[in-house]
């Protein structure tokens, strides 16, 4: 199981884990703490959609808490990255047709999430996963078959996680996983709400890190989620608390530091982008 730490390239930060200065702040909420407004109180009732999924598959669900880290590797533009917009989303699409969200203009250029196609994208993503700085966190180094298994686990699953290339100005330069946090194993570790949507990010090239790209793209992707998923009130992320640059990038992108969460492989910072606060953060 890859750890869940985002490296977004905020400021001058690196992918190396650093001690999180905010971890001891009294403003940080514990997920076990009671709150008078009841907003984030723990509710362990399984979402209705998850119950339906389990009934349909006869399984107990996948323990997938994916990681996200910045990687390296030279990126080369590939052809035919934009999916046909005439293809209707599946009736049971749990993420409202990520591939049809289309491009968006950001402060750093035109950006689009393009769902991964293994035959087209495996070599590039595997190269990123084999960068030592990435491999330490994602644990997907090795032959292409290792990365392929990780991708196919999502592509051939029930649709609760969609792996994507992040294409900036026509060049694939990042890897993303857009997932249903409320249907993920992560939901066992924080007070999930229906349709919470999670984001994992890996910046592919060294040249693309440390200059604020991560912050700009995180804000753009969170906005895409909120624009295209009307039922989603929050975008969620869980970078490692020790990764100060990553936490800083999320804060700069309009996320708030909601709590510290103990996950199986790390102590994470629960980052939340609220639809209700979208205009002011």
GUFIDREN-417380 format. One record per residue (C-alpha): residue number from 1; x, y, z. Coordinates in steps of 0.05 Angstrom, whole numbers. Layout:
BEGIN
{site NUM,{X,Y,Z}};
...
END
This chain:
BEGIN
{site 1,{0,0,0}};
{site 2,{33,65,-22}};
{site 3,{36,119,32}};
{site 4,{-8,180,23}};
{site 5,{39,239,20}};
{site 6,{33,292,-33}};
{site 7,{92,328,-62}};
{site 8,{64,388,-97}};
{site 9,{125,431,-110}};
{site 10,{104,489,-66}};
{site 11,{154,545,-61}};
{site 12,{223,517,-53}};
{site 13,{203,452,-18}};
{site 14,{228,384,-39}};
{site 15,{197,315,-38}};
{site 16,{239,297,23}};
{site 17,{198,290,86}};
{site 18,{207,349,133}};
{site 19,{182,358,204}};
{site 20,{113,391,201}};
{site 21,{116,456,240}};
{site 22,{41,458,245}};
{site 23,{34,389,275}};
{site 24,{37,415,346}};
{site 25,{-8,475,335}};
{site 26,{-66,480,384}};
{site 27,{-110,499,326}};
{site 28,{-104,429,296}};
{site 29,{-165,387,310}};
{site 30,{-159,315,330}};
{site 31,{-209,270,295}};
{site 32,{-226,242,363}};
{site 33,{-242,310,393}};
{site 34,{-314,331,406}};
{site 35,{-338,394,372}};
{site 36,{-396,435,396}};
{site 37,{-424,448,326}};
{site 38,{-421,375,308}};
{site 39,{-392,391,240}};
{site 40,{-336,340,240}};
{site 41,{-358,291,293}};
{site 42,{-341,219,278}};
{site 43,{-396,179,244}};
{site 44,{-377,107,229}};
{site 45,{-442,91,192}};
{site 46,{-424,64,123}};
{site 47,{-448,108,66}};
{site 48,{-508,80,28}};
{site 49,{-467,77,-37}};
{site 50,{-414,36,-3}};
{site 51,{-465,-12,24}};
{site 52,{-494,-19,-46}};
{site 53,{-425,-31,-75}};
{site 54,{-410,-85,-24}};
{site 55,{-476,-119,-37}};
{site 56,{-463,-118,-112}};
{site 57,{-392,-144,-109}};
{site 58,{-397,-190,-49}};
{site 59,{-332,-162,-24}};
{site 60,{-313,-120,36}};
{site 61,{-281,-66,-6}};
{site 62,{-210,-50,-22}};
{site 63,{-161,-24,30}};
{site 64,{-133,28,-16}};
{site 65,{-104,90,14}};
{site 66,{-64,114,-44}};
{site 67,{-2,158,-37}};
{site 68,{19,218,-76}};
{site 69,{90,243,-85}};
{site 70,{129,286,-131}};
{site 71,{173,247,-179}};
{site 72,{223,261,-234}};
{site 73,{233,243,-306}};
{site 74,{234,278,-372}};
{site 75,{165,286,-400}};
{site 76,{150,282,-474}};
{site 77,{84,304,-504}};
{site 78,{41,246,-526}};
{site 79,{-13,245,-578}};
{site 80,{-88,235,-572}};
{site 81,{-90,252,-498}};
{site 82,{-158,285,-500}};
{site 83,{-215,235,-493}};
{site 84,{-274,242,-541}};
{site 85,{-324,289,-510}};
{site 86,{-381,252,-545}};
{site 87,{-373,191,-501}};
{site 88,{-428,191,-448}};
{site 89,{-406,175,-376}};
{site 90,{-425,107,-349}};
{site 91,{-492,106,-313}};
{site 92,{-459,83,-249}};
{site 93,{-400,131,-254}};
{site 94,{-380,146,-182}};
{site 95,{-339,207,-201}};
{site 96,{-383,241,-253}};
{site 97,{-341,228,-314}};
{site 98,{-272,256,-297}};
{site 99,{-250,246,-369}};
{site 100,{-304,293,-394}};
{site 101,{-287,352,-348}};
{site 102,{-245,384,-403}};
{site 103,{-189,435,-400}};
{site 104,{-185,494,-354}};
{site 105,{-143,557,-358}};
{site 106,{-98,567,-298}};
{site 107,{-45,617,-278}};
{site 108,{8,570,-305}};
{site 109,{-27,550,-370}};
{site 110,{-82,507,-398}};
{site 111,{-89,444,-356}};
{site 112,{-130,381,-364}};
{site 113,{-139,315,-328}};
{site 114,{-136,258,-378}};
{site 115,{-153,188,-353}};
{site 116,{-95,140,-358}};
{site 117,{-91,89,-414}};
{site 118,{-42,35,-395}};
{site 119,{-17,21,-465}};
{site 120,{-2,95,-476}};
{site 121,{20,120,-408}};
{site 122,{53,62,-370}};
{site 123,{125,76,-390}};
{site 124,{121,148,-369}};
{site 125,{87,136,-302}};
{site 126,{133,78,-287}};
{site 127,{193,122,-299}};
{site 128,{166,173,-250}};
{site 129,{153,118,-198}};
{site 130,{225,94,-205}};
{site 131,{255,160,-185}};
{site 132,{286,148,-116}};
{site 133,{250,208,-86}};
{site 134,{183,180,-109}};
{site 135,{198,107,-95}};
{site 136,{211,122,-22}};
{site 137,{138,142,-13}};
{site 138,{97,108,-66}};
{site 139,{133,41,-61}};
{site 140,{120,26,-135}};
{site 141,{191,23,-160}};
{site 142,{213,-36,-202}};
{site 143,{192,-63,-270}};
{site 144,{133,-33,-307}};
{site 145,{91,-91,-284}};
{site 146,{91,-61,-213}};
{site 147,{62,5,-236}};
{site 148,{15,-31,-284}};
{site 149,{-16,-71,-228}};
{site 150,{-28,-7,-189}};
{site 151,{-61,26,-248}};
{site 152,{-103,-33,-269}};
{site 153,{-128,-42,-197}};
{site 154,{-163,25,-207}};
{site 155,{-181,20,-281}};
{site 156,{-212,-48,-273}};
{site 157,{-245,-33,-206}};
{site 158,{-313,-4,-191}};
{site 159,{-295,67,-210}};
{site 160,{-284,96,-140}};
{site 161,{-213,118,-162}};
{site 162,{-193,146,-230}};
{site 163,{-118,152,-247}};
{site 164,{-103,211,-292}};
{site 165,{-46,246,-327}};
{site 166,{-42,320,-313}};
{site 167,{-29,353,-380}};
{site 168,{-4,424,-378}};
{site 169,{1,463,-443}};
{site 170,{-3,397,-481}};
{site 171,{52,362,-441}};
{site 172,{38,307,-390}};
{site 173,{75,330,-327}};
{site 174,{39,301,-267}};
{site 175,{0,240,-243}};
{site 176,{-65,246,-205}};
{site 177,{-115,200,-172}};
{site 178,{-185,228,-162}};
{site 179,{-222,183,-114}};
{site 180,{-284,176,-72}};
{site 181,{-255,188,-3}};
{site 182,{-321,168,30}};
{site 183,{-317,99,-4}};
{site 184,{-243,90,8}};
{site 185,{-208,58,68}};
{site 186,{-190,129,88}};
{site 187,{-262,138,110}};
{site 188,{-248,92,170}};
{site 189,{-199,144,196}};
{site 190,{-236,210,192}};
{site 191,{-309,234,197}};
{site 192,{-326,223,124}};
{site 193,{-387,254,91}};
{site 194,{-423,228,29}};
{site 195,{-388,245,-36}};
{site 196,{-324,270,-4}};
{site 197,{-274,269,-62}};
{site 198,{-200,257,-51}};
{site 199,{-139,280,-90}};
{site 200,{-70,248,-96}};
{site 201,{-15,283,-136}};
{site 202,{53,267,-163}};
{site 203,{93,321,-200}};
{site 204,{133,285,-253}};
{site 205,{193,327,-270}};
{site 206,{246,359,-226}};
{site 207,{240,424,-266}};
{site 208,{166,428,-249}};
{site 209,{176,425,-174}};
{site 210,{194,481,-126}};
{site 211,{163,538,-166}};
{site 212,{90,539,-144}};
{site 213,{61,493,-198}};
{site 214,{33,446,-146}};
{site 215,{-7,501,-112}};
{site 216,{-36,527,-177}};
{site 217,{-55,457,-202}};
{site 218,{-84,435,-135}};
{site 219,{-130,495,-135}};
{site 220,{-150,482,-207}};
{site 221,{-165,408,-195}};
{site 222,{-204,423,-131}};
{site 223,{-245,473,-170}};
{site 224,{-257,422,-225}};
{site 225,{-283,372,-173}};
{site 226,{-330,423,-143}};
{site 227,{-353,448,-211}};
{site 228,{-369,379,-238}};
{site 229,{-391,341,-176}};
{site 230,{-452,378,-150}};
{site 231,{-462,328,-93}};
{site 232,{-391,339,-67}};
{site 233,{-384,390,-12}};
{site 234,{-311,377,5}};
{site 235,{-246,359,-30}};
{site 236,{-200,318,15}};
{site 237,{-126,303,18}};
{site 238,{-80,270,70}};
{site 239,{-6,289,61}};
{site 240,{44,265,111}};
{site 241,{49,313,169}};
{site 242,{125,314,161}};
{site 243,{120,341,90}};
{site 244,{116,415,106}};
{site 245,{122,438,33}};
{site 246,{63,394,15}};
{site 247,{19,419,72}};
{site 248,{39,490,53}};
{site 249,{18,479,-19}};
{site 250,{-51,454,2}};
{site 251,{-60,514,48}};
{site 252,{-41,561,-9}};
{site 253,{-90,525,-54}};
{site 254,{-149,540,-9}};
{site 255,{-149,478,35}};
{site 256,{-154,482,110}};
{site 257,{-115,440,159}};
{site 258,{-173,402,193}};
{site 259,{-140,348,235}};
{site 260,{-85,299,247}};
{site 261,{-103,229,225}};
{site 262,{-68,164,242}};
{site 263,{-66,121,179}};
{site 264,{-36,51,174}};
{site 265,{28,78,143}};
{site 266,{36,149,169}};
{site 267,{8,206,211}};
{site 268,{-26,250,161}};
{site 269,{-52,321,157}};
{site 270,{-125,320,137}};
{site 271,{-133,376,87}};
{site 272,{-202,399,68}};
{site 273,{-226,447,13}};
{site 274,{-297,467,30}};
{site 275,{-346,486,-23}};
{site 276,{-377,536,26}};
{site 277,{-310,571,36}};
{site 278,{-289,567,-37}};
{site 279,{-298,642,-50}};
{site 280,{-256,664,9}};
{site 281,{-198,614,10}};
END
